[in-house]
Amino acid sequence: MPQQAPTKVNPWFIATAVMLATFMEVMDTSIASVAVPYIAGSTASTTDQAEWVLTVYLVANAVFLPASTWLSEKLGRKNYLIGSVGLFTFASFLCGIAPTLPFILVARALQGIGGGALQPLSQSILIESFPPEKQGQALGLYALGVVVAPVVGPALGGYLTDAASWRWAFYINIPIGLLAMFLQSRVLEDPDYIKNAKPGKLDSIGLGTLGLWVGCFQFILDKGQEDDWFGDTKIRLACAVMIFSFIAFLWRELTAEKPLVDLRALKDRNLGIGCFLIFMLGLVLYAITTVLPVFYQTLLGYSATKSGLAVSPRGLGAMVSAIVVGAVVAKTDPRWFIGLGFGILGVSGMWLSGFTLDISPWSLFWPIVVSGAAISLCFVPLSQAALGTLPKSDVSNGSGIFNFLRNVGGSVGISWMNTVAQRHLQTHRNELVHNFSPANPLFRREITQYTQLMAQHVGPRLALLRAYALSSTRLNSQAQIYAYMDDFRYLAYVAFLCVPFAFLLAKPKKGGSPAAG
């Protein structure tokens, strides 16, 4: 088993160098979301077509997450990491100058390829660079990048889009990427097991089947609600291809001598359970990150910038929690932190599900802060528990699987919440419309008030029509907020479900071997 070699530089310099790139990459998964309508307008495409800007990135990123182990052994981890940051930075420049939608889609795919290595390599470098008693603090810093970045993304993207142009949502990556490459070239070194690795040939069949089933899966998630899921022939065909390619991928990875992804690592108890929990945490994290800005914009009339800023307090809660947990997790049983974090996350979801249209931004401040703190409370010890029982030579592979499932969980969460919001909007509207009748005295009083108000500006008949239109708008808004409340409630149920699974993780031994050894 590879032993931890002493680093020649302060490990916190190493942490800063790798986390700059990780923060930039994770932030880019959400920073473009608020700019989609503007991208559509600039490239003469529809909003649905412009949403592929988000999808193409996620697919390319997810496919190259597991491939990072082989590529780091083949090219050298330091060279591969710096090259990935360079590709990501160059692709960001191409996104910014893109004149057409196909051009930006190709650039976003390159971004995803470059970004696929950043998360697992950063995580494994952090674990190997710190002694066991400091690994909790290192993973706390990692959590700041992974948990805070999706919150900062919409706020920063909205501001840049409103203040300058959507292109600056990509240009912002260029100085960060160049600085990260410079620091990494100065402080990183490859450990002996990377220098002496013999990766063999690339598992091209595994990479191909992985890309095929992930691409089909993402297509189903993106287009399912729009095309009535399995009522559409394209969705059924994509599902069949996904199942076939997924089975082929499993068979290949379990039988190949040198697989692209060593799925046998999931036999490790902590990694297996940890991957399930990080899938659920990614589902909740990205779902909330997506739902809240839309909630602010559609129901409260916020601009892109204001809606992004309104959800930013979650970053404050995540930051404080990550620092505190990182400092104390090595001295306690991490399972209690994970269970407590999921429990608090469930409570914050139920808290959010109790609001009405008569709220202000401050009404949501504390539940958003609490949800951010809960996510960091889960993420820091979960990363340590899931990867801490693996040999160092397996950490990169385990980290690739771990982060891959977090991204897949995020895709599932976004699609699920969008589907619930749309389907339940229809359901609640059908329930509320029964009160939309002249036989209802409350409805008659409302129509009378609106008619009198409108009669000051138009004739009696037009005033009555406008009164009905205003009442219909209020009804739709009420049905929509009920649908969003269902979203938050379901996310709370998912969080509560995860609490007992935290205690199925193996309890770490006090004074035991290093977490990654």
KEMAR-290998 format. One line per 4 residues: for each residue x, y, z of C-alpha. Coordinates in nm, 3 decimals, decimal comma, padded with zeros to 5 digits. Example, Ala and Ser with C-alpha at 12.3 -4.5 7.8 and 13.67 -1.06 7.14 Angstrom:
2
01,230 -00,450 00,780  01,367 -00,106 00,714 $
//
This chain:
517
00,000 00,000 00,000  00,148 00,337 -00,092  00,264 00,542 00,204  00,212 00,912 00,246 $
00,526 01,100 00,153  00,600 01,431 00,322  00,522 01,729 00,104  00,798 01,980 00,026 $
00,565 02,278 00,049  00,300 02,388 00,295  -00,010 02,173 00,223  -00,232 02,480 00,250 $
-00,056 02,624 -00,057  -00,140 02,301 -00,238  -00,500 02,326 -00,118  -00,529 02,683 -00,249 $
-00,385 02,587 -00,588  -00,621 02,296 -00,649  -00,931 02,455 -00,496  -00,915 02,762 -00,718 $
-00,971 02,539 -01,018  -01,235 02,326 -00,846  -01,434 02,630 -00,736  -01,422 02,768 -01,090 $
-01,539 02,439 -01,242  -01,824 02,372 -00,998  -01,943 02,732 -01,023  -01,961 02,697 -01,400 $
-02,224 02,424 -01,368  -02,470 02,689 -01,250  -02,334 03,031 -01,351  -02,473 03,003 -01,704 $
-02,822 02,902 -01,592  -02,945 03,260 -01,547  -02,798 03,360 -01,884  -02,983 03,100 -02,094 $
-03,253 03,344 -02,223  -02,985 03,595 -02,322  -02,779 03,326 -02,498  -03,092 03,224 -02,688 $
-03,149 03,583 -02,801  -02,787 03,637 -02,908  -02,768 03,311 -03,107  -03,118 03,333 -03,268 $
-03,234 03,013 -03,096  -03,519 02,918 -02,867  -03,483 02,893 -02,489  -03,524 02,515 -02,507 $
-03,240 02,492 -02,757  -03,019 02,721 -02,548  -03,066 02,495 -02,245  -02,840 02,246 -02,421 $
-02,562 02,483 -02,315  -02,613 02,342 -01,965  -02,676 01,984 -02,071  -02,375 01,941 -02,300 $
-02,147 02,058 -02,021  -02,293 01,818 -01,764  -02,270 01,520 -02,001  -01,907 01,582 -02,100 $
-01,814 01,655 -01,739  -01,981 01,342 -01,603  -01,822 01,114 -01,865  -01,468 01,233 -01,795 $
-01,500 01,223 -01,416  -01,438 00,845 -01,398  -01,177 00,861 -01,677  -00,960 01,093 -01,468 $
-00,786 00,803 -01,289  -00,647 00,646 -01,608  -00,555 00,979 -01,761  -00,374 01,097 -01,448 $
-00,168 00,776 -01,441  -00,094 00,795 -01,814  -00,004 01,164 -01,833  00,104 01,227 -01,475 $
-00,137 01,378 -01,228  00,028 01,721 -01,220  00,044 01,747 -01,600  -00,311 01,621 -01,642 $
-00,451 01,864 -01,384  -00,272 02,165 -01,534  -00,370 02,058 -01,885  -00,733 02,019 -01,778 $
-00,739 02,367 -01,626  -00,581 02,503 -01,943  -00,843 02,334 -02,164  -01,123 02,459 -01,940 $
-00,988 02,815 -01,951  -00,942 02,813 -02,329  -01,293 02,669 -02,375  -01,431 02,948 -02,154 $
-01,277 03,200 -02,395  -01,439 03,018 -02,689  -01,777 03,027 -02,511  -01,743 03,401 -02,466 $
-01,674 03,473 -02,833  -01,925 03,217 -02,967  -02,128 03,366 -03,257  -02,371 03,074 -03,298 $
-02,535 02,809 -03,083  -02,346 02,510 -03,237  -02,018 02,693 -03,171  -02,098 02,747 -02,803 $
-02,216 02,385 -02,765  -01,880 02,255 -02,892  -01,700 02,496 -02,659  -01,913 02,383 -02,364 $
-01,833 02,020 -02,442  -01,461 02,108 -02,430  -01,525 02,281 -02,098  -01,687 01,967 -01,963 $
-01,394 01,752 -02,078  -01,147 01,988 -01,912  -01,354 02,014 -01,595  -01,409 01,640 -01,555 $
-01,072 01,588 -01,387  -01,075 01,881 -01,148  -01,302 01,745 -00,873  -01,160 01,393 -00,822 $
-00,798 01,503 -00,861  -00,842 01,792 -00,621  -01,004 01,566 -00,364  -00,734 01,299 -00,384 $
-00,454 01,559 -00,375  -00,604 01,718 -00,063  -00,637 01,384 00,117  -00,279 01,286 00,035 $
-00,125 01,626 00,116  -00,251 01,650 00,475  -00,179 01,432 00,779  -00,477 01,239 00,920 $
-00,553 01,493 01,192  -00,574 01,774 00,933  -00,771 01,595 00,663  -01,103 01,713 00,804 $
-00,993 02,074 00,767  -00,873 02,006 00,411  -01,205 01,850 00,316  -01,379 02,145 00,481 $
-01,197 02,368 00,231  -01,301 02,131 -00,049  -01,662 02,157 00,068  -01,641 02,536 00,038 $
-01,566 02,493 -00,331  -01,822 02,224 -00,405  -02,110 02,348 -00,189  -02,069 02,726 -00,204 $
-01,986 02,748 -00,576  -02,332 02,641 -00,702  -02,480 02,915 -00,482  -02,236 03,184 -00,594 $
-02,283 03,087 -00,959  -02,638 03,216 -01,015  -02,573 03,538 -00,821  -02,251 03,616 -01,008 $
-02,394 03,504 -01,341  -02,703 03,720 -01,295  -02,497 04,026 -01,204  -02,255 03,988 -01,497 $
-02,542 03,927 -01,738  -02,737 04,234 -01,625  -02,436 04,463 -01,579  -02,235 04,368 -01,889 $
-02,318 04,066 -02,105  -02,380 03,694 -02,072  -02,036 03,645 -02,230  -01,871 03,767 -01,910 $
-02,017 03,467 -01,729  -01,750 03,273 -01,923  -01,476 03,537 -01,945  -01,461 03,545 -01,564 $
-01,300 03,199 -01,574  -00,993 03,315 -01,767  -00,799 03,501 -01,492  -00,896 03,237 -01,233 $
-00,778 02,955 -01,459  -00,447 03,123 -01,541  -00,376 03,187 -01,172  -00,463 02,826 -01,082 $
-00,228 02,691 -01,353  00,057 02,907 -01,229  00,015 02,798 -00,867  -00,022 02,430 -00,958 $
00,295 02,437 -01,165  00,483 02,570 -00,862  00,356 02,356 -00,574  00,236 02,020 -00,708 $
00,438 01,699 -00,735  00,334 01,351 -00,841  00,354 01,084 -00,570  00,559 00,771 -00,633 $
00,261 00,549 -00,707  00,159 00,786 -00,988  00,514 00,804 -01,126  00,546 00,424 -01,122 $
00,193 00,351 -01,246  00,140 00,130 -01,551  -00,210 00,220 -01,670  -00,203 00,014 -01,990 $
-00,442 00,092 -02,274  -00,743 00,317 -02,239  -01,067 00,127 -02,190  -01,227 00,282 -02,499 $
-01,526 00,047 -02,485  -01,596 00,149 -02,125  -01,560 00,518 -02,212  -01,789 00,481 -02,514 $
-02,065 00,295 -02,331  -02,038 00,537 -02,038  -02,077 00,837 -02,266  -02,370 00,674 -02,446 $
-02,579 00,587 -02,143  -02,503 00,914 -01,963  -02,592 01,112 -02,276  -02,921 00,926 -02,321 $
-02,998 00,961 -01,951  -02,941 01,336 -01,961  -03,153 01,366 -02,277  -03,440 01,187 -02,101 $
-03,411 01,413 -01,797  -03,398 01,730 -02,008  -03,676 01,650 -02,253  -03,898 01,425 -02,041 $
-04,129 01,688 -01,897  -04,143 01,882 -02,223  -04,227 01,572 -02,432  -04,455 01,394 -02,181 $
-04,190 01,140 -02,080  -04,261 00,792 -02,212  -04,554 00,913 -02,417  -04,297 01,033 -02,672 $
-04,123 00,793 -02,913  -03,785 00,967 -02,882  -03,788 00,929 -02,504  -03,873 00,558 -02,528 $
-03,596 00,501 -02,782  -03,344 00,692 -02,569  -03,447 00,487 -02,266  -03,391 00,159 -02,455 $
-03,046 00,273 -02,571  -02,962 00,389 -02,220  -03,053 00,053 -02,062  -02,860 -00,145 -02,324 $
-02,548 00,073 -02,300  -02,564 00,080 -01,919  -02,570 -00,300 -01,901  -02,283 -00,314 -02,153 $
-02,090 -00,064 -01,941  -02,137 -00,269 -01,623  -02,034 -00,591 -01,797  -01,724 -00,427 -01,943 $
-01,609 -00,264 -01,620  -01,661 -00,579 -01,413  -01,481 -00,813 -01,654  -01,201 -00,599 -01,803 $
-00,852 -00,645 -01,663  -00,787 -00,269 -01,669  -01,133 -00,106 -01,654  -01,196 00,262 -01,703 $
-01,380 00,265 -01,369  -01,299 -00,001 -01,111  -01,650 -00,069 -00,983  -01,512 -00,335 -00,748 $
-01,415 -00,046 -00,521  -01,785 -00,016 -00,432  -01,746 -00,336 -00,230  -01,584 -00,112 00,029 $
-01,866 -00,054 00,275  -01,804 00,313 00,331  -01,756 00,398 -00,035  -02,073 00,213 -00,138 $
-02,294 00,377 00,124  -02,115 00,708 00,080  -02,190 00,706 -00,295  -02,559 00,651 -00,224 $
-02,564 00,939 00,025  -02,372 01,177 -00,202  -02,617 01,097 -00,482  -02,902 01,202 -00,253 $
-02,713 01,508 -00,131  -02,640 01,614 -00,489  -03,009 01,568 -00,569  -03,112 01,802 -00,290 $
-02,829 02,053 -00,343  -02,881 02,113 -00,715  -03,260 02,092 -00,689  -03,275 02,370 -00,430 $
-03,018 02,575 -00,623  -03,238 02,553 -00,934  -03,582 02,590 -00,775  -03,518 02,892 -00,553 $
-03,410 03,142 -00,826  -03,706 03,038 -01,043  -03,936 03,076 -00,742  -03,811 03,431 -00,686 $
-03,835 03,530 -01,053  -04,174 03,378 -01,139  -04,369 03,452 -00,820  -04,196 03,751 -00,661 $
-04,094 03,927 -00,984  -03,720 03,943 -00,912  -03,459 04,014 -01,179  -03,181 03,763 -01,251 $
-02,938 03,955 -01,030  -03,177 03,995 -00,737  -03,289 03,632 -00,745  -02,926 03,519 -00,744 $
-02,847 03,744 -00,449  -03,156 03,625 -00,263  -03,027 03,266 -00,253  -02,669 03,366 -00,168 $
-02,719 03,343 00,213  -02,698 02,967 00,169  -02,334 03,020 00,080  -02,284 03,198 00,412 $
-02,431 02,907 00,606  -02,227 02,656 00,406  -01,904 02,848 00,461  -01,940 02,880 00,837 $
-02,048 02,518 00,874  -01,764 02,385 00,657  -01,502 02,570 00,862  -01,643 02,455 01,196 $
-01,698 02,094 01,092  -01,360 02,071 00,922  -01,192 02,174 01,248  -01,365 01,919 01,472 $
-01,466 01,625 01,252  -01,135 01,443 01,297  -01,194 01,432 01,675  -01,547 01,291 01,666 $
-01,757 01,023 01,499  -01,837 01,166 01,151  -02,156 00,959 01,129  -02,326 01,188 01,381 $
-02,240 01,491 01,170  -02,377 01,325 00,856  -02,700 01,214 01,026  -02,746 01,553 01,192 $
-02,679 01,733 00,864  -02,942 01,536 00,673  -03,187 01,584 00,961  -03,138 01,962 00,965 $
-03,162 01,967 00,586  -03,500 01,796 00,614  -03,616 02,047 00,874  -03,514 02,339 00,650 $
-03,708 02,181 00,362  -04,022 02,156 00,574  -03,962 02,515 00,689  -03,950 02,634 00,327 $
-04,265 02,437 00,243  -04,476 02,641 00,486  -04,456 02,982 00,319  -04,723 03,169 00,123 $
-04,725 03,450 -00,132  -04,729 03,705 00,152  -04,355 03,684 00,220  -04,050 03,904 00,188 $
-03,692 03,799 00,107  -03,614 03,809 00,480  -03,880 03,544 00,541  -03,663 03,297 00,350 $
-03,328 03,418 00,485  -03,291 03,184 00,781  -03,420 02,863 00,623  -03,182 02,924 00,329 $
-02,889 02,983 00,568  -02,979 02,669 00,766  -03,001 02,457 00,450  -02,654 02,573 00,344 $
-02,510 02,492 00,685  -02,673 02,147 00,678  -02,525 02,062 00,337  -02,171 02,138 00,457 $
-02,245 01,948 00,775  -02,313 01,643 00,557  -02,052 01,693 00,287  -01,730 01,733 00,486 $
-01,756 01,415 00,701  -01,920 01,220 00,418  -01,623 01,282 00,188  -01,385 01,173 00,462 $
-01,587 00,864 00,556  -01,645 00,749 00,197  -01,285 00,784 00,078  -01,100 00,748 00,406 $
-01,100 00,366 00,413  -00,954 00,327 00,062  -00,586 00,265 -00,016  -00,418 00,573 -00,157 $
-00,387 00,412 -00,498  -00,769 00,373 -00,507  -00,861 00,721 -00,380  -00,862 00,880 -00,725 $
-01,086 00,604 -00,865  -01,317 00,621 -00,563  -01,329 01,001 -00,582  -01,422 00,981 -00,950 $
-01,717 00,752 -00,874  -01,814 00,963 -00,572  -01,822 01,293 -00,764  -01,980 01,133 -01,072 $
-02,278 01,018 -00,865  -02,309 01,362 -00,706  -02,342 01,515 -01,054  -02,591 01,247 -01,164 $
-02,790 01,308 -00,847  -02,798 01,677 -00,930  -02,934 01,606 -01,279  -03,204 01,380 -01,136 $
-03,295 01,637 -00,871  -03,331 01,923 -01,121  -03,548 01,716 -01,355  -03,761 01,579 -01,071 $
-03,828 01,921 -00,920  -03,913 02,075 -01,258  -04,155 01,791 -01,328  -04,321 01,824 -00,987 $
-04,350 02,202 -01,028  -04,520 02,168 -01,368  -04,744 01,869 -01,298  -04,854 01,987 -00,953 $
-04,925 02,334 -01,091  -05,191 02,175 -01,309  -05,325 01,964 -01,023  -05,351 02,251 -00,776 $
-05,504 02,478 -01,038  -05,775 02,223 -01,106  -05,847 02,207 -00,733  -05,854 02,584 -00,685 $
-06,063 02,661 -00,993  -06,368 02,512 -00,818  -06,371 02,830 -00,608  -06,365 03,040 -00,926 $
-06,745 03,065 -00,936  -07,004 03,340 -00,887  -07,165 03,114 -00,627  -06,867 03,177 -00,400 $
-06,919 03,499 -00,198  -06,545 03,555 -00,156  -06,499 03,533 -00,530  -06,788 03,773 -00,594 $
-06,641 04,023 -00,352  -06,300 04,004 -00,518  -06,446 04,049 -00,867  -06,652 04,344 -00,747 $
-06,346 04,513 -00,599  -06,138 04,458 -00,912  -06,422 04,576 -01,138  -06,464 04,898 -00,940 $
-06,090 04,957 -00,958  -06,074 04,895 -01,334  -06,390 05,102 -01,400  -06,191 05,414 -01,314 $
-05,995 05,368 -01,638  -06,215 05,171 -01,883  -06,580 05,093 -01,958  -06,792 04,850 -01,749 $
-06,755 04,546 -01,978  -06,378 04,580 -02,021  -06,345 04,645 -01,648  -06,522 04,314 -01,575 $
-06,297 04,125 -01,819  -05,985 04,272 -01,660  -06,118 04,181 -01,316  -06,153 03,818 -01,423 $
-05,803 03,829 -01,573  -05,657 03,956 -01,243  -05,837 03,685 -01,047  -05,710 03,421 -01,290 $
-05,354 03,548 -01,244  -05,387 03,525 -00,868  -05,524 03,174 -00,898  -05,229 03,067 -01,113 $
-04,982 03,222 -00,868  -05,144 03,041 -00,577  -05,134 02,709 -00,764  -04,768 02,768 -00,853 $
-04,661 02,837 -00,496  -04,840 02,521 -00,383  -04,639 02,329 -00,644  -04,311 02,479 -00,519 $
-04,408 02,397 -00,162  -04,452 02,036 -00,276  -04,099 02,053 -00,420  -03,952 02,161 -00,087 $
-04,156 01,903 00,103  -04,037 01,617 -00,118  -03,675 01,728 -00,080  -03,727 01,725 00,297 $
-03,854 01,366 00,277  -03,541 01,265 00,081  -03,318 01,423 00,346  -03,501 01,250 00,633 $
-03,472 00,918 00,448  -03,092 00,949 00,445  -03,051 00,992 00,821  -03,048 00,620 00,917 $
-02,814 00,535 00,627  -02,547 00,757 00,784  -02,515 00,510 01,071  -02,459 00,217 00,833 $
-02,115 00,360 00,760  -01,831 00,187 00,938  -01,731 00,368 01,255  -01,377 00,507 01,224 $
-01,120 00,378 01,469  -00,973 00,628 01,710  -00,604 00,665 01,656  -00,623 00,438 01,355 $
-00,436 00,455 01,029  -00,448 00,761 00,807  -00,784 00,823 00,651  -00,659 00,758 00,300 $
-00,422 00,476 00,389 $
//
